[in-house]
Amino acid sequence: MYLAGALHDIGKVAIGNEILEKPGRLTDSEYAEMKHHAAYTYYVLSEVQDFAELRDWAAFHHEHLDGTGYPFGKNESELNTQERIMACVDIYQALTENRPYKAGMSHEKACSILLDMAEKGWLDRAIVEQVNACFA
């Protein structure tokens, strides 16, 4: 899991710095390009022998339980526990870290957003609760 976490955004090497380092909100076309990074992660890690499991843990971090995520539109029955954890922890990190375009938010606010995402059917509620307990 540690290695999958370290490599989950390796596909961003294929995204231009003008998008990665943009200080403001991305345009719709920039956001569409940024969304490709998860597929690029999948393809890059597919080239590493015996990395299939780790590749999936890393590359599926933007998939949603209801099938509305990306890049492959996987659903609850297609996402294992590690992939669900990666999705939840990636969002938590994005919410709580300072970024060029926003200040990081509190643990409480981030967990409130994660819980809302679980209510919408995007994230695993049990994992959201574990993240809340782990980082509290």
DSSP file with accessible surface (Angstrom, degrees, kcal/mol):
  #  RESIDUE AA STRUCTURE BP1 BP2  ACC     N-H-->O    O-->H-N    N-H-->O    O-->H-N    TCO  KAPPA ALPHA  PHI   PSI    X-CA   Y-CA   Z-CA
    1    1 A M     >        0   0   81      0, 0.0     4,-2.6     0, 0.0     5,-0.2   0.000 360.0 360.0 360.0 -39.2    0.0    0.0    0.0
    2    2 A Y  H  >  +     0   0  204      2,-0.2     4,-2.3     1,-0.2     5,-0.2   0.936 360.0  44.8 -60.0 -47.2    2.9    2.4    0.8
    3    3 A L  H  > S+     0   0   79      2,-0.2     4,-1.9     1,-0.2    -1,-0.2   0.912 112.1  51.7 -65.4 -40.7    4.4    1.8   -2.6
    4    4 A A  H  > S+     0   0    0      1,-0.2     4,-1.2     2,-0.2    -1,-0.2   0.917 110.7  49.7 -61.0 -41.0    1.0    2.2   -4.4
    5    5 A G  H  < S+     0   0   26     -4,-2.6     3,-0.3     1,-0.2     4,-0.3   0.902 110.1  50.0 -63.9 -40.0    0.5    5.4   -2.5
    6    6 A A  H  < S+     0   0   66     -4,-2.3    -1,-0.2     1,-0.2     3,-0.2   0.822 120.4  36.0 -67.6 -29.2    3.9    6.7   -3.5
    7    7 A L  H >< S+     0   0   39     -4,-1.9     3,-2.4    -5,-0.2     4,-0.3   0.473  84.1 102.3-103.2  -2.8    3.2    5.8   -7.2
    8    8 A H  T 3< S+     0   0   16     -4,-1.2     3,-0.3    -3,-0.3    -1,-0.1   0.773  90.2  38.6 -60.3 -26.2   -0.5    6.6   -7.5
    9    9 A D  T >  S+     0   0   42     -4,-0.3     3,-2.4    -3,-0.2    -1,-0.3   0.196  77.1 114.6-107.8  18.7    0.1    9.9   -9.3
   10   10 A I  G X   +     0   0   56     -3,-2.4     3,-2.0     1,-0.3     4,-0.2   0.823  67.5  70.5 -60.0 -26.5    3.1    8.8  -11.5
   11   11 A G  G >  S+     0   0    0     -4,-0.3     3,-1.9    -3,-0.3    -1,-0.3   0.685  76.6  80.9 -64.0 -14.3    0.8    9.4  -14.5
   12   12 A K  G X  S+     0   0   57     -3,-2.4     3,-1.8     1,-0.3    -1,-0.3   0.686  71.0  79.5 -67.6 -13.3    1.1   13.1  -13.9
   13   13 A V  G <  S+     0   0  120     -3,-2.0    -1,-0.3     1,-0.3    -2,-0.2   0.758  91.2  54.1 -63.3 -19.9    4.5   13.0  -15.6
   14   14 A A  G <  S+     0   0   55     -3,-1.9     2,-0.4    -4,-0.2    -1,-0.3   0.445  93.3  87.3 -91.8  -0.1    2.4   13.0  -18.8
   15   15 A I  S <  S-     0   0    6     -3,-1.8    19,-0.0    -4,-0.1     5,-0.0  -0.827  86.7-108.9-101.7 135.9    0.5   16.1  -17.8
   16   16 A G    >>  -     0   0   25     -2,-0.4     4,-2.4     1,-0.1     3,-1.4  -0.259  17.3-125.1 -64.6 146.8    2.0   19.5  -18.7
   17   17 A N  H 3> S+     0   0   96      1,-0.3     4,-2.8     2,-0.2     5,-0.1   0.773 107.8  69.7 -62.0 -27.5    3.4   21.7  -15.9
   18   18 A E  H 34 S+     0   0  137      1,-0.2    -1,-0.3     2,-0.2    -2,-0.0   0.813 110.8  34.1 -63.0 -24.8    1.1   24.6  -17.0
   19   19 A I  H X4 S+     0   0   15     -3,-1.4     3,-1.0     2,-0.1    -2,-0.2   0.880 118.7  49.9 -90.7 -47.9   -1.8   22.4  -15.7
   20   20 A L  H 3< S+     0   0   53     -4,-2.4    -2,-0.2     1,-0.3    -3,-0.2   0.842 120.9  34.6 -60.7 -36.3    0.0   20.8  -12.7
   21   21 A E  T 3< S+     0   0  130     -4,-2.8    -1,-0.3    -5,-0.2    -3,-0.1   0.285  81.2 135.4-105.3  10.8    1.4   24.1  -11.4
   22   22 A K    <   -     0   0   54     -3,-1.0    79,-0.1     1,-0.2     4,-0.1  -0.397  46.0-151.4 -62.7 126.2   -1.5   26.4  -12.3
   23   23 A P  S    S+     0   0   93      0, 0.0    -1,-0.2     0, 0.0     2,-0.1   0.739  72.8  49.0 -74.9 -19.5   -2.2   28.6   -9.3
   24   24 A G  S    S-     0   0   35      1,-0.2    77,-0.1    78,-0.0     2,-0.1  -0.351 104.5 -55.2-109.6-170.7   -5.9   29.0  -10.0
   25   25 A R        -     0   0  229     -2,-0.1    -1,-0.2     1,-0.1     2,-0.2  -0.376  57.9-115.0 -66.1 140.9   -8.9   26.8  -10.9
   26   26 A L        -     0   0   43      1,-0.1    -1,-0.1    -4,-0.1     2,-0.1  -0.500  25.4-120.1 -75.8 145.8   -8.5   24.6  -13.9
   27   27 A T     >  -     0   0   63     -2,-0.2     4,-2.9     1,-0.1     5,-0.2  -0.299  34.9 -99.4 -72.0 169.8  -10.7   25.2  -17.0
   28   28 A D  H  > S+     0   0  150      1,-0.2     4,-2.3     2,-0.2     5,-0.1   0.911 126.0  47.1 -59.7 -41.5  -12.9   22.3  -18.1
   29   29 A S  H  > S+     0   0   91      2,-0.2     4,-2.1     1,-0.2    -1,-0.2   0.894 112.3  49.6 -70.1 -36.7  -10.5   21.3  -20.8
   30   30 A E  H  > S+     0   0   40      2,-0.2     4,-2.6     1,-0.2    -2,-0.2   0.919 111.6  49.3 -65.9 -40.3   -7.5   21.4  -18.4
   31   31 A Y  H  X S+     0   0  114     -4,-2.9     4,-2.3     2,-0.2    -2,-0.2   0.910 108.6  52.7 -65.8 -40.8   -9.5   19.4  -15.8
   32   32 A A  H  X S+     0   0   48     -4,-2.3     4,-0.6    -5,-0.2    -1,-0.2   0.912 111.5  46.9 -60.7 -40.8  -10.3   16.8  -18.5
   33   33 A E  H >< S+     0   0   68     -4,-2.1     3,-1.3     1,-0.2     4,-0.3   0.924 109.9  53.0 -66.1 -42.6   -6.6   16.5  -19.4
   34   34 A M  H >< S+     0   0   28     -4,-2.6     3,-2.1     1,-0.3     4,-0.3   0.880  99.2  63.8 -61.4 -36.8   -5.7   16.2  -15.7
   35   35 A K  H >< S+     0   0   75     -4,-2.3     3,-0.9     1,-0.3     4,-0.5   0.755  88.6  70.6 -61.9 -21.3   -8.2   13.3  -15.3
   36   36 A H  T <X S+     0   0   87     -3,-1.3     4,-2.5    -4,-0.6     3,-0.4   0.696  75.6  84.2 -68.3 -16.7   -6.1   11.3  -17.7
   37   37 A H  H <> S+     0   0    4     -3,-2.1     4,-2.4    -4,-0.3   -26,-0.2   0.852  85.0  55.2 -59.4 -33.1   -3.3   11.0  -15.1
   38   38 A A  H <> S+     0   0    0     -3,-0.9     4,-2.0    -4,-0.3    -1,-0.2   0.911 109.5  46.1 -67.5 -39.6   -5.0    8.0  -13.5
   39   39 A A  H  > S+     0   0   12     -4,-0.5     4,-2.6    -3,-0.4    -2,-0.2   0.908 111.2  52.8 -66.9 -40.6   -5.1    6.1  -16.8
   40   40 A Y  H  X S+     0   0   74     -4,-2.5     4,-2.9     1,-0.2     5,-0.2   0.900 106.8  53.1 -61.5 -38.7   -1.5    7.0  -17.4
   41   41 A T  H  X S+     0   0    0     -4,-2.4     4,-2.6    -5,-0.2     5,-0.2   0.938 109.0  50.1 -59.0 -45.0   -0.6    5.6  -14.0
   42   42 A Y  H  X S+     0   0   56     -4,-2.0     4,-1.5     1,-0.2    -2,-0.2   0.938 113.3  44.8 -58.5 -47.9   -2.3    2.4  -15.0
   43   43 A Y  H  X S+     0   0  128     -4,-2.6     4,-0.6     2,-0.2    -2,-0.2   0.907 113.7  48.9 -68.2 -40.4   -0.4    2.2  -18.3
   44   44 A V  H >< S+     0   0   60     -4,-2.9     3,-1.3     1,-0.2    -2,-0.2   0.955 114.4  44.7 -62.9 -49.0    3.0    3.0  -16.8
   45   45 A L  H >< S+     0   0    4     -4,-2.6     3,-1.4     1,-0.3    -1,-0.2   0.738 100.8  69.4 -72.7 -18.6    2.6    0.5  -13.9
   46   46 A S  H 3< S+     0   0   44     -4,-1.5    -1,-0.3    -5,-0.2    -2,-0.2   0.741  92.0  61.7 -66.3 -21.4    1.4   -2.1  -16.4
   47   47 A E  T << S+     0   0  163     -3,-1.3     2,-0.6    -4,-0.6    -1,-0.2   0.549  85.5  89.3 -82.0  -8.2    4.9   -2.2  -17.8
   48   48 A V  S X  S-     0   0   62     -3,-1.4     3,-1.5    -4,-0.2     7,-0.1  -0.823  85.4-117.9 -96.4 122.7    6.4   -3.4  -14.5
   49   49 A Q  T 3  S+     0   0  163     -2,-0.6    -2,-0.1     1,-0.3    -1,-0.0  -0.287  93.8   7.0 -59.6 135.6    6.5   -7.1  -14.1
   50   50 A D  T 3  S+     0   0  150     -4,-0.1    -1,-0.3     1,-0.1     4,-0.2   0.695  97.1 111.1  65.9  23.9    4.4   -8.5  -11.1
   51   51 A F    <>  +     0   0   50     -3,-1.5     4,-3.8    -6,-0.2     5,-0.3   0.252  34.4 110.8-106.6  11.9    2.9   -5.1  -10.4
   52   52 A A  H  > S+     0   0   51      1,-0.2     4,-2.1     2,-0.2     5,-0.2   0.915  82.9  42.0 -56.4 -47.1   -0.7   -5.8  -11.5
   53   53 A E  H  > S+     0   0  125      2,-0.2     4,-2.3     1,-0.2    -1,-0.2   0.956 118.8  44.4 -65.6 -48.4   -2.1   -5.7   -7.9
   54   54 A L  H  > S+     0   0   25     -4,-0.2     4,-2.4     1,-0.2     5,-0.2   0.910 110.5  56.9 -62.2 -40.8   -0.1   -2.6   -7.0
   55   55 A R  H  X S+     0   0   38     -4,-3.8     4,-3.4     1,-0.2     5,-0.3   0.925 108.7  46.1 -55.2 -47.4   -1.0   -1.0  -10.3
   56   56 A D  H  X S+     0   0   35     -4,-2.1     4,-2.0    -5,-0.3    -1,-0.2   0.917 109.9  52.6 -66.7 -42.7   -4.7   -1.4   -9.6
   57   57 A W  H  < S+     0   0   30     -4,-2.3    -1,-0.2     1,-0.2    -2,-0.2   0.912 118.8  38.1 -56.3 -42.0   -4.4   -0.1   -6.0
   58   58 A A  H >< S+     0   0    0     -4,-2.4     3,-1.0    -5,-0.2    -2,-0.2   0.932 118.0  45.3 -75.2 -48.3   -2.6    3.0   -7.4
   59   59 A A  H 3< S+     0   0    0     -4,-3.4     3,-0.5     1,-0.2   -17,-0.2   0.741 104.3  60.3 -76.5 -21.8   -4.5    3.7  -10.6
   60   60 A F  T ><  +     0   0    7     -4,-2.0     3,-1.9    -5,-0.3    -1,-0.2   0.226  66.4 115.1 -92.8  20.6   -8.1    3.3   -9.4
   61   61 A H  T <  S+     0   0    1     -3,-1.0    -1,-0.2     1,-0.3    30,-0.1   0.597  77.8  47.3 -71.5  -6.6   -7.8    6.1   -6.8
   62   62 A H  T 3  S+     0   0   36     -3,-0.5     8,-1.8     8,-0.4    -1,-0.3   0.224  86.3 113.2-114.5  13.9  -10.4    8.2   -8.6
   63   63 A E    <   -     0   0    4     -3,-1.9     2,-0.3     6,-0.3    12,-0.1  -0.553  55.3-145.7 -81.8 151.1  -13.0    5.4   -9.1
   64   64 A H    >   -     0   0   32     10,-0.5     3,-2.2    -2,-0.2     5,-0.4  -0.910  20.1-122.8-118.8 148.4  -16.3    5.7   -7.2
   65   65 A L  T 3  S+     0   0   19     57,-1.9    11,-2.6    -2,-0.3    12,-0.2   0.795 112.9  55.7 -58.6 -28.7  -18.4    2.9   -5.8
   66   66 A D  B 3  S-A   75   0A  72     55,-0.7    -1,-0.3     9,-0.2     9,-0.2   0.389 118.4-109.6 -87.8   4.9  -21.4    4.0   -7.9
   67   67 A G  S <  S+     0   0   25     -3,-2.2    -2,-0.1     7,-0.5     8,-0.1   0.495  90.3 111.6  85.5   4.6  -19.4    3.7  -11.1
   68   68 A T        +     0   0   86      2,-0.1    -3,-0.1    -5,-0.0     7,-0.1   0.452  54.9  93.8 -91.9   0.9  -19.1    7.5  -11.8
   69   69 A G        -     0   0   10      5,-0.5    -6,-0.3    -5,-0.4     4,-0.2  -0.001  68.3 -69.6 -81.0-170.6  -15.4    7.7  -11.2
   70   70 A Y  S    S+     0   0   37     -8,-1.8    -8,-0.4     2,-0.2    -1,-0.1  -0.933  82.5  11.0-140.7 161.0  -12.5    7.6  -13.6
   71   71 A P  S    S+     0   0   42      0, 0.0    -1,-0.1     0, 0.0   -11,-0.1  -0.999 131.9  12.6 -92.1  -9.9  -10.6    6.5  -15.6
   72   72 A F  S    S-     0   0   77      2,-0.0    -2,-0.2     0, 0.0   -12,-0.0   0.462  89.2-122.2-111.6  -1.9  -12.4    3.1  -16.1
   73   73 A G        +     0   0   33     -4,-0.2    -3,-0.1     1,-0.1   -10,-0.0   0.835  44.7 178.9  64.6  35.2  -15.8    3.7  -14.4
   74   74 A K        -     0   0   52      1,-0.1   -10,-0.5     4,-0.1    -7,-0.5  -0.270  11.1-150.4 -65.6 153.7  -15.3    0.8  -12.0
   75   75 A N  B >>  -A   66   0A  59     -9,-0.2     3,-2.0    -8,-0.1     4,-0.6  -0.632  34.1 -79.6-120.9-178.0  -18.1    0.1   -9.5
   76   76 A E  G >4 S+     0   0  110    -11,-2.6     3,-1.1     1,-0.3   -10,-0.1   0.844 126.7  52.1 -50.1 -43.3  -18.4   -1.3   -6.0
   77   77 A S  G 34 S+     0   0  108      1,-0.2    -1,-0.3   -12,-0.2   -12,-0.0   0.695 111.6  48.4 -71.4 -15.6  -18.2   -4.9   -7.1
   78   78 A E  G <4 S+     0   0   93     -3,-2.0     2,-0.5   -13,-0.1    -1,-0.2   0.404  96.9  80.1-102.8  -1.5  -15.0   -4.2   -9.0
   79   79 A L    <<  -     0   0   11     -3,-1.1    -1,-0.0    -4,-0.6     2,-0.0  -0.939  65.0-154.3-114.7 121.2  -13.1   -2.3   -6.3
   80   80 A N     >  -     0   0   61     -2,-0.5     4,-2.2     1,-0.1     5,-0.2  -0.222  36.6 -92.1 -85.1 177.9  -11.3   -4.1   -3.5
   81   81 A T  H  > S+     0   0   85      1,-0.2     4,-2.6     2,-0.2     5,-0.2   0.903 124.0  51.3 -58.6 -44.9  -10.6   -2.8    0.0
   82   82 A Q  H  > S+     0   0   65      1,-0.2     4,-2.5     2,-0.2    -1,-0.2   0.904 110.5  48.8 -63.0 -40.6   -7.1   -1.5   -1.0
   83   83 A E  H  > S+     0   0    8      2,-0.2     4,-2.0     1,-0.2    -1,-0.2   0.894 112.1  49.5 -66.0 -37.9   -8.5    0.4   -4.0
   84   84 A R  H  X S+     0   0   43     -4,-2.2     4,-2.0     2,-0.2    -2,-0.2   0.888 110.8  49.7 -67.4 -39.9  -11.2    1.9   -1.8
   85   85 A I  H  X S+     0   0   50     -4,-2.6     4,-3.0    -5,-0.2     5,-0.3   0.938 109.1  52.0 -62.8 -46.8   -8.7    2.9    0.9
   86   86 A M  H  X S+     0   0   13     -4,-2.5     4,-2.4     1,-0.2     5,-0.2   0.909 109.2  50.1 -58.7 -42.3   -6.5    4.6   -1.7
   87   87 A A  H  X S+     0   0    5     -4,-2.0     4,-1.9     2,-0.2    -1,-0.2   0.940 114.2  44.4 -60.8 -45.8   -9.4    6.6   -3.1
   88   88 A C  H  X S+     0   0    1     -4,-2.0     4,-2.5     1,-0.2    -2,-0.2   0.933 115.2  45.9 -67.3 -46.2  -10.4    7.8    0.4
   89   89 A V  H  X S+     0   0   49     -4,-3.0     4,-2.8     2,-0.2     5,-0.2   0.877 109.6  55.8 -68.5 -35.2   -6.9    8.6    1.6
   90   90 A D  H  X S+     0   0   14     -4,-2.4     4,-2.4    -5,-0.3    -1,-0.2   0.933 110.7  44.6 -61.8 -44.0   -6.1   10.4   -1.7
   91   91 A I  H  X S+     0   0   27     -4,-1.9     4,-2.5    -5,-0.2     5,-0.2   0.929 111.9  52.6 -66.6 -43.9   -9.0   12.7   -1.2
   92   92 A Y  H  X S+     0   0   26     -4,-2.5     4,-2.2     1,-0.2     5,-0.2   0.939 111.3  47.0 -56.6 -46.6   -8.2   13.3    2.4
   93   93 A Q  H  X S+     0   0   74     -4,-2.8     4,-2.1     1,-0.2    -1,-0.2   0.925 111.1  51.1 -62.5 -44.3   -4.7   14.3    1.5
   94   94 A A  H  < S+     0   0   27     -4,-2.4    -1,-0.2     1,-0.2    -2,-0.2   0.875 113.6  45.7 -61.5 -36.8   -5.9   16.6   -1.2
   95   95 A L  H  < S+     0   0   27     -4,-2.5    10,-2.5     1,-0.2    -1,-0.2   0.855 118.0  39.9 -74.5 -36.7   -8.3   18.3    1.2
   96   96 A T  H  < S+     0   0   41     -4,-2.2     2,-0.2     8,-0.3     8,-0.2   0.676  98.2  85.0 -92.9 -17.7   -5.9   18.7    4.1
   97   97 A E  S  < S-     0   0   75     -4,-2.1     2,-0.2    -5,-0.2     8,-0.1  -0.595  82.9-112.0 -84.3 147.4   -2.7   19.7    2.3
   98   98 A N        -     0   0  128     -2,-0.2     5,-0.2     5,-0.1    -2,-0.1  -0.566  39.5-171.9 -70.2 138.0   -1.8   23.2    1.3
   99   99 A R  B >   -B  102   0B  63      3,-3.3     3,-1.2    -2,-0.2     5,-0.0  -0.872  39.3-103.8-127.9 161.7   -1.9   23.5   -2.5
  100  100 A P  T 3  S+     0   0   98      0, 0.0     3,-0.1     0, 0.0   -79,-0.1   0.827 123.6  39.7 -56.4 -26.6   -0.8   26.4   -4.8
  101  101 A Y  T 3  S+     0   0  120      1,-0.2     2,-0.3   -79,-0.1   -76,-0.1   0.458 125.0  17.3-104.5  -2.4   -4.5   27.3   -5.3
  102  102 A K  B <  S-B   99   0B  62     -3,-1.2    -3,-3.3   -78,-0.1     2,-0.2  -0.985  70.5-110.1-164.8 154.4   -5.9   26.7   -1.8
  103  103 A A        -     0   0   77     -2,-0.3    -5,-0.1    -5,-0.2    -6,-0.1  -0.602  46.4-102.1 -82.8 148.5   -5.1   26.3    1.9
  104  104 A G        -     0   0   24     -2,-0.2    -8,-0.3    -8,-0.2     2,-0.2  -0.364  37.8-132.2 -67.0 149.9   -5.5   22.9    3.5
  105  105 A M        -     0   0   56    -10,-2.5    -1,-0.1     1,-0.1    -3,-0.0  -0.569  26.7 -85.2-102.2 170.5   -8.6   22.4    5.6
  106  106 A S     >  -     0   0   61     -2,-0.2     4,-2.6     1,-0.1     5,-0.2  -0.222  35.4-112.0 -69.7 160.6   -9.0   20.9    9.0
  107  107 A H  H  > S+     0   0   25      1,-0.2     4,-2.7     2,-0.2     5,-0.2   0.911 118.1  53.0 -56.2 -44.6   -9.4   17.2    9.7
  108  108 A E  H  > S+     0   0  133      1,-0.2     4,-1.8     2,-0.2    -1,-0.2   0.916 110.6  44.8 -62.5 -45.5  -13.0   17.7   10.8
  109  109 A K  H  > S+     0   0  111      2,-0.2     4,-2.1     1,-0.2    -1,-0.2   0.925 113.5  50.8 -65.5 -43.6  -14.0   19.6    7.6
  110  110 A A  H  X S+     0   0    0     -4,-2.6     4,-2.5     1,-0.2    -2,-0.2   0.930 111.1  48.1 -60.4 -44.4  -12.2   17.0    5.4
  111  111 A C  H  X S+     0   0   11     -4,-2.7     4,-2.6     1,-0.2    -1,-0.2   0.851 107.4  56.2 -68.0 -30.7  -13.9   14.1    7.1
  112  112 A S  H  X S+     0   0   68     -4,-1.8     4,-2.1    -5,-0.2    -1,-0.2   0.920 109.6  46.1 -64.2 -41.4  -17.3   15.9    6.7
  113  113 A I  H  X S+     0   0   45     -4,-2.1     4,-2.4     2,-0.2    -2,-0.2   0.919 111.9  50.9 -66.9 -43.5  -16.7   16.1    3.0
  114  114 A L  H  X S+     0   0    0     -4,-2.5     4,-2.2     2,-0.2    -2,-0.2   0.915 109.6  50.6 -60.7 -41.9  -15.6   12.4    2.9
  115  115 A L  H  X S+     0   0   61     -4,-2.6     4,-2.6     2,-0.2    -1,-0.2   0.913 108.8  51.5 -63.3 -40.6  -18.7   11.4    4.7
  116  116 A D  H  X S+     0   0   80     -4,-2.1     4,-1.7     1,-0.2    -1,-0.2   0.911 108.9  51.3 -61.0 -40.6  -20.8   13.4    2.3
  117  117 A M  H  <>S+     0   0   22     -4,-2.4     5,-2.6     1,-0.2     6,-0.8   0.874 109.2  50.5 -65.9 -35.0  -19.1   11.5   -0.6
  118  118 A A  H ><5S+     0   0   14     -4,-2.2     3,-1.5     4,-0.2    -2,-0.2   0.913 107.2  53.7 -66.9 -41.0  -19.9    8.2    1.1
  119  119 A E  H 3<5S+     0   0  123     -4,-2.6    -2,-0.2     1,-0.3    -1,-0.2   0.845 106.0  53.9 -61.3 -33.0  -23.5    9.3    1.4
  120  120 A K  T 3<5S-     0   0  108     -4,-1.7    -1,-0.3    -5,-0.2    -2,-0.2   0.536 121.4-110.2 -77.5  -8.3  -23.5   10.0   -2.3
  121  121 A G  T < 5S+     0   0   27     -3,-1.5   -55,-0.7    -4,-0.3    -3,-0.2   0.648  90.3 110.1  89.0  17.0  -22.3    6.4   -2.9
  122  122 A W  S   <S+     0   0   71     -5,-2.6   -57,-1.9   -57,-0.2     2,-0.3   0.822  75.2  34.3 -91.6 -38.2  -18.8    7.4   -4.1
  123  123 A L  S    S-     0   0    8     -6,-0.8     2,-0.6   -59,-0.2    -2,-0.2  -0.844  88.5 -99.7-120.1 159.0  -16.7    6.2   -1.1
  124  124 A D     >  -     0   0   35     -2,-0.3     4,-2.3   -40,-0.2     3,-0.3  -0.649  28.1-150.2 -78.1 117.0  -16.9    3.3    1.3
  125  125 A R  H  > S+     0   0  108     -2,-0.6     4,-2.5     1,-0.2     5,-0.2   0.881  94.4  55.1 -59.8 -40.7  -18.4    4.6    4.5
  126  126 A A  H  > S+     0   0   50      1,-0.2     4,-1.9     2,-0.2    -1,-0.2   0.901 109.9  47.0 -61.9 -37.8  -16.6    2.2    6.8
  127  127 A I  H  > S+     0   0    8     -3,-0.3     4,-2.8     2,-0.2    -1,-0.2   0.905 108.8  54.3 -71.6 -39.0  -13.2    3.3    5.3
  128  128 A V  H  X S+     0   0    4     -4,-2.3     4,-2.5     1,-0.2    -2,-0.2   0.933 109.4  48.9 -57.6 -43.7  -14.2    7.0    5.7
  129  129 A E  H  X S+     0   0  100     -4,-2.5     4,-2.3     1,-0.2    -1,-0.2   0.886 110.5  50.4 -64.9 -36.7  -14.9    6.2    9.4
  130  130 A Q  H  X S+     0   0  122     -4,-1.9     4,-2.8     2,-0.2    -1,-0.2   0.897 109.8  50.3 -67.7 -39.6  -11.5    4.5    9.7
  131  131 A V  H  X S+     0   0    8     -4,-2.8     4,-2.5     2,-0.2    -2,-0.2   0.931 109.6  51.8 -62.6 -43.4   -9.7    7.5    8.1
  132  132 A N  H  X S+     0   0   72     -4,-2.5     4,-0.9    -5,-0.2    -2,-0.2   0.946 114.2  42.4 -58.1 -47.6  -11.5    9.8   10.6
  133  133 A A  H  < S+     0   0   76     -4,-2.3     3,-0.3     1,-0.2    -2,-0.2   0.904 114.4  51.4 -67.4 -38.6  -10.4    7.7   13.5
  134  134 A C  H  < S+     0   0   96     -4,-2.8    -2,-0.2     1,-0.2    -1,-0.2   0.902 119.5  32.2 -67.9 -42.1   -6.8    7.2   12.2
  135  135 A F  H  <        0   0   92     -4,-2.5    -1,-0.2    -5,-0.2    -2,-0.2   0.416 360.0 360.0-100.0   1.3   -6.1   10.9   11.5
  136  136 A A     <        0   0   99     -4,-0.9    -3,-0.0    -3,-0.3    -4,-0.0  -0.190 360.0 360.0 -63.9 360.0   -8.1   12.4   14.3
